[in-house]
């Protein structure tokens, strides 16, 4: 879609739950579970793992079923792996799980994890995001 950001073309996604409000509009929960893979596929390293932590559509978009302007104010990533472990992984799909807890005064939090398909936690991330509220 022309409305989606250009970075989307760098990945393949399979949404287990939600997809930017395409399936549910005004969803009360802003939780998304999705698979993520680089396009073209490449081995996972620390840089691509960091990028995976930021591939989730802003939770406000899921919550509202719309694409309001939004931007990250703060982004923190904790790695639960090392380069040796990453090097042993293939270039397959990984699982991302994102959610938000509160929307208040044009800001919301966003937290997420990146997992291997067999359940190894690779990274966690927390963001504070600004969004342009209607009005």
PyMOL commands that set and color helices and strands:
alter all, ss='L'
color gray80, all
select helices_A, chain A and resi 6-10+46-52+59-64+83-88
alter helices_A, ss='H'
color red, helices_A
select strands_A, chain A and resi 11-17+32-38+70-79+94-99+103-104+107-115+121-131
alter strands_A, ss='S'
color yellow, strands_A
deselect
rebuild
show_as cartoon
